Each structure stands twice: as structure tokens, then as C-alpha cells.
Amino acid sequence: MSEKWPSSSSMRLVGFLWLIVSVILTLAWSYYSSEWWSVAPGVLAVFFFVESIAHMNVYAILGDLMSELQKREPKESVE
């Protein structure tokens, strides 16, 4: 497992961008709420909102943890 995880700051930045997209889609959905096709921006807004929370919290914490775990030296087994 030699892959490098993205830094937590980049994950939080992506989460913030998803949050902005979800707010814009929510505004579009609320403006066109009487149209039949306005369900699509509403569903996408909820999806991007959930993804933004995940990127800002869960993935950023996992990125920090994985980078710390990769820095550790492996323990020798006792046999």
C-alpha cells in the first residue's frame, strides 16, 4: 500500500466546492419548483450536500489517519 492519500486540506476544499454546488442547485430547484423536471436539481442538491459533509469531515479525517499510519514503521512479528 504505497499510494499517497490526498491531504485533509484538499479534501476540505473539495467538500467546500461541493457545498457551493449544492446551494446553487437548491436555489435552482426552489426557483423552478413548479416544473416537473425540477426534481433532478433537488435530488442532485441533496446528493452534493451529503458528499460535501463527507469530504469535509469523514474523508479529511481518514486522510489524516492514513498518512500517519503510512509514516509508521512496521512492527516486527514476535515468533
Buried (B, 14 or more C-beta within 10 A) or exposed (E): EEEEBBEBEBBBBBBEEBBEBBBEBBEBBEEBEEEEEBEEBBEBBBBBBEBBBBBBEEBBEBBBEBBEEEEEEEEEEEE
